[in-house]
Amino acid sequence: MIITITLNAALDRTLRIEHPLVVGKLNRAVSSYLEPGGKGINVSRAIKALGGNSVALGFCGGTNGRIVKDMLTSGDIHHDFVDISGQMRVNTQIIDAQGGHTEVNEPGSKIEDADFLRLLDRMEMYLHEGNIFVLAGSTPPEFPLKNYRKLCKLIKKRGCKLIIDAQGELLLEALKCEPDFVKPNIFELAEAVGDKPSADPEVVVVSARKMLDMGARAVCVSMSQEGAVLVSKDESEALYVNTNPKIYDEGSVGTGDAMVGAIANSMNNKLKFDEMARYAVATARACSRLAGTEMASLKKVYEVYETTQVYIP
């Protein structure tokens, strides 16, 4: 079973305009739509689109929270949120005619200690050995780092697999708990290991192996249209995977979340390392063709999968 945890869930609003965004002036949207958001929730949506199943955990509050839960229910995505006081945040993305996008993300509601304890209690029914937990995204305002550490330690202590998609001090804290998979982008990787960001696969491999030394069992470094680099303590060779021809983003977000969903689904289905690598890149690149945080269907992913190529950097 795959369980995603979104500590700072959101309602995502996407606005499309037919001209470049003009700051300080009126910009009229030609379309607007809402989707449940937050990295962990996006991972659950990706897993569902790929034909898998997961349970989405986290915090939910207010009218926006009820909307998100209704959307997940209508999408046949299982959820078991802890209801809190306050309003779930709204993240707004503006996409212009040239494909550029501007994002404005709200901070979210503060989580009380009692709310966090209720989340730990809620997790008890899912902490079975072999289950896969995905802890993804930011934390709410004033969320103690010790609580994030407690989540990671609890998951690993119970014999569950742990996938991390975080940055900064959250990523560094998670690495101390020896996560089974970590998915940074090239900038998050460079910040964590103290290197300069690079899209050169050979350079990325060196940095990714440093992250293995810091505690990760495996690392997938997302590189947008340049594909991804994957390394593992269980594999002698690093892998660089991309599509041929390359697929460029068309104003989408959430491709990294889609990649994490593919990794979790691959782990759950016990795919080989090279198959997982191709599957992860194909899912991300298929989603890059879609608007907003729409997740690609398994059919679309397979079409891209056939164009993936694996290299040894």
C-alpha positions in Angstrom: 0.0 0.0 0.0 1.2 3.5 -0.8 0.4 6.3 1.7 1.1 10.0 0.8 1.4 12.7 3.5 0.8 16.3 2.6 1.4 18.5 5.7 0.5 21.7 3.9 -2.2 20.8 1.4 -3.8 23.4 -0.9 -6.6 24.2 -3.3 -4.8 24.9 -6.6 -6.4 27.6 -8.9 -5.1 27.9 -12.5 -5.9 31.0 -14.5 -5.1 31.3 -18.2 -4.6 34.7 -19.9 -4.2 35.3 -23.7 -1.3 37.8 -23.3 1.9 38.1 -21.2 1.2 38.9 -17.6 1.3 42.7 -17.0 2.2 43.6 -13.4 0.2 46.5 -11.9 -2.5 46.3 -14.6 -5.8 44.4 -15.1 -5.3 40.9 -16.5 -8.4 39.1 -17.7 -8.5 35.4 -17.5 -10.1 33.4 -20.3 -10.4 30.2 -18.2 -10.1 29.2 -14.6 -10.2 25.8 -12.9 -9.6 24.3 -9.5 -7.7 21.1 -8.5 -6.7 19.6 -5.2 -3.1 20.5 -4.5 0.0 20.0 -2.4 2.8 17.8 -3.4 1.6 14.6 -1.6 -1.9 15.0 -3.0 -0.4 15.5 -6.5 1.5 12.2 -6.0 -1.7 10.4 -5.1 -3.3 11.9 -8.2 -0.4 10.7 -10.3 -0.6 7.2 -8.9 -4.3 7.0 -9.6 -3.7 8.2 -13.2 -1.2 5.4 -13.6 -3.7 2.8 -12.5 -2.5 2.4 -8.9 -4.0 3.3 -5.5 -2.9 5.2 -2.5 -4.3 6.8 0.7 -3.8 10.6 1.1 -3.1 11.7 4.6 -2.4 15.2 6.0 -4.4 18.1 7.3 -7.6 19.6 6.0 -9.5 22.8 7.0 -12.4 25.0 6.2 -14.5 25.3 3.1 -11.5 24.8 0.8 -10.6 21.6 2.7 -14.1 20.2 2.1 -13.8 21.1 -1.6 -10.5 19.2 -1.8 -11.9 16.1 -0.1 -14.9 16.2 -2.4 -12.7 16.4 -5.5 -10.5 13.5 -4.3 -13.6 11.4 -3.5 -15.0 12.1 -7.0 -11.6 11.1 -8.5 -11.7 7.8 -6.6 -8.7 8.7 -4.5 -8.8 7.5 -1.0 -8.1 10.0 1.8 -8.0 10.1 5.6 -7.2 13.7 6.5 -7.1 15.2 10.0 -9.6 18.1 10.1 -8.2 21.3 11.7 -9.5 24.8 12.4 -8.7 27.5 9.9 -8.8 27.5 6.2 -6.8 25.4 3.7 -4.6 27.6 1.6 -5.1 28.5 -2.1 -2.2 28.4 -4.6 -2.7 30.4 -7.7 -1.0 29.8 -11.0 -1.3 32.2 -14.0 -0.4 30.8 -17.4 0.0 33.1 -20.3 -0.2 32.5 -24.1 3.5 31.9 -24.4 3.4 29.1 -21.8 5.1 31.1 -19.0 3.6 30.7 -15.6 3.5 32.8 -12.5 2.7 31.2 -9.1 1.5 32.8 -5.9 1.3 30.3 -3.0 -0.3 31.1 0.4 1.5 30.0 3.6 -1.3 27.8 5.0 -2.7 27.5 8.6 -0.7 26.8 11.7 -0.9 23.3 13.0 -1.5 22.9 16.8 0.3 20.2 18.8 -3.0 18.4 19.3 -3.5 18.3 15.5 -0.1 16.7 15.0 -0.8 14.1 17.6 -4.0 13.2 15.9 -2.1 12.7 12.7 0.3 10.3 14.4 -2.8 8.4 15.7 -4.3 8.3 12.2 -1.1 6.9 10.8 -1.1 3.9 13.2 -3.5 1.9 10.9 -1.1 2.3 8.0 2.2 1.6 9.6 2.6 -1.9 8.4 5.9 -3.3 7.4 6.5 -3.0 3.6 4.0 -0.2 3.1 5.4 2.8 1.2 5.1 6.3 2.6 5.6 9.4 0.5 6.4 12.6 2.5 6.3 15.5 0.1 6.2 19.2 0.1 6.5 22.1 2.5 5.3 22.3 6.1 2.8 24.7 7.6 3.9 28.0 9.3 5.8 27.4 12.5 5.8 23.6 12.1 8.6 22.3 14.4 11.5 20.5 12.6 11.4 17.9 15.4 7.9 16.9 14.3 9.1 16.3 10.8 11.9 14.2 12.1 9.5 12.3 14.3 7.4 11.4 11.2 10.4 10.1 9.3 11.7 8.1 12.3 8.3 6.6 13.0 7.9 5.4 9.4 11.3 3.8 9.2 11.1 2.3 12.7 7.9 0.4 11.7 9.7 -1.2 8.7 8.0 0.9 6.0 9.6 2.4 2.9 10.0 6.2 2.9 10.2 8.4 -0.2 11.1 12.1 0.4 10.4 15.1 -1.8 11.5 18.1 0.1 14.2 20.8 0.2 16.3 22.8 2.5 16.4 21.8 6.2 13.5 19.4 5.7 15.6 17.4 3.2 18.7 17.4 5.4 16.7 16.3 8.4 15.1 13.5 6.4 18.5 12.2 5.1 19.5 11.5 8.7 16.6 8.9 8.8 18.0 7.0 5.8 15.0 7.4 3.4 14.6 4.7 0.7 14.3 7.2 -2.1 14.8 11.0 -2.4 13.7 13.1 -5.4 15.5 16.5 -5.5 15.8 18.7 -8.6 19.2 19.9 -9.6 18.9 23.1 -7.4 17.7 21.2 -4.3 20.5 18.7 -4.8 23.2 21.3 -5.1 22.0 23.2 -2.0 21.9 20.0 0.1 25.4 18.7 -0.8 27.1 22.1 -1.2 27.8 21.9 -5.0 26.9 24.2 -7.8 23.8 23.4 -9.8 24.5 21.6 -13.1 22.5 19.9 -15.8 25.5 17.8 -16.9 24.6 14.2 -16.1 28.2 13.3 -15.1 28.4 16.2 -12.7 24.9 15.4 -11.3 26.0 11.8 -10.6 28.8 13.0 -8.4 26.5 15.2 -6.4 23.8 12.5 -6.2 26.4 10.0 -4.8 27.2 12.5 -2.1 23.5 12.4 -1.1 23.8 8.6 -0.8 26.7 9.2 1.6 24.4 11.5 3.6 21.9 8.7 4.2 19.6 8.2 1.1 19.3 4.6 -0.2 18.5 5.9 -3.7 18.3 9.3 -5.4 16.4 10.5 -8.5 17.5 13.9 -9.6 14.9 15.5 -11.9 16.3 17.8 -14.6 13.1 19.0 -16.4 13.5 18.5 -20.2 16.9 17.0 -19.7 15.4 13.9 -18.0 16.7 12.5 -14.8 19.7 10.9 -13.1 19.3 8.0 -10.7 21.7 6.4 -8.3 21.3 3.7 -5.7 23.3 2.0 -3.0 22.1 -1.3 -4.4 23.2 -0.5 -8.0 26.8 -0.3 -9.2 25.9 1.9 -12.2 24.2 5.3 -12.2 21.6 5.9 -14.9 20.8 8.9 -17.0 17.4 8.7 -18.7 15.8 11.1 -21.2 13.4 11.0 -24.2 14.5 11.1 -27.8 13.4 13.6 -29.0 13.3 15.8 -25.9 9.9 16.9 -24.7 9.7 20.5 -23.5 7.3 21.8 -20.9 4.2 23.5 -22.1 3.3 25.6 -19.1 2.7 22.6 -16.7 3.6 22.2 -13.0 3.6 19.1 -10.9 5.9 17.1 -13.2 8.2 16.4 -10.3 5.2 15.2 -8.2 4.3 12.9 -11.2 7.8 11.5 -11.1 7.5 10.7 -7.4 4.2 9.0 -8.0 5.8 6.9 -10.7 8.7 5.9 -8.4 6.3 5.0 -5.6 4.1 3.0 -8.0 7.2 1.3 -9.4 8.4 0.3 -5.9 5.0 -1.0 -5.1 5.0 -3.2 -8.3 8.7 -4.2 -7.6 10.0 -3.0 -11.0 13.7 -3.3 -11.7 15.8 -0.1 -11.2 16.2 0.6 -15.0 12.5 0.1 -15.6 11.6 2.4 -12.7 14.0 5.1 -14.1 12.3 5.0 -17.5 8.9 4.9 -16.0 9.6 7.9 -13.8 11.0 10.0 -16.7 8.2 9.0 -19.0 5.5 9.9 -16.5 7.1 13.4 -15.8 7.6 14.1 -19.5 4.0 13.0 -20.4 2.7 15.3 -17.7 4.8 18.2 -19.1 2.6 18.3 -22.2 -0.6 18.9 -20.1 -2.0 22.1 -18.5 -1.8 22.9 -14.8 -1.2 19.9 -12.6 -3.2 17.5 -14.8 -1.7 14.0 -14.6 -1.0 11.9 -17.6 -2.9 8.6 -18.2 -1.1 5.3 -18.3 -1.7 5.3 -22.1 0.0 8.6 -22.6 2.9 7.5 -20.3 3.4 4.3 -22.3 3.6 6.4 -25.5 6.5 8.4 -24.0 8.1 5.4 -22.4 8.8 4.0 -25.8 10.9 7.0 -26.6 13.1 6.9 -23.4 16.7 6.0 -23.6 19.0 4.9 -20.8 22.6 5.9 -20.6 25.5 5.2 -18.2 27.1 8.6 -17.5 
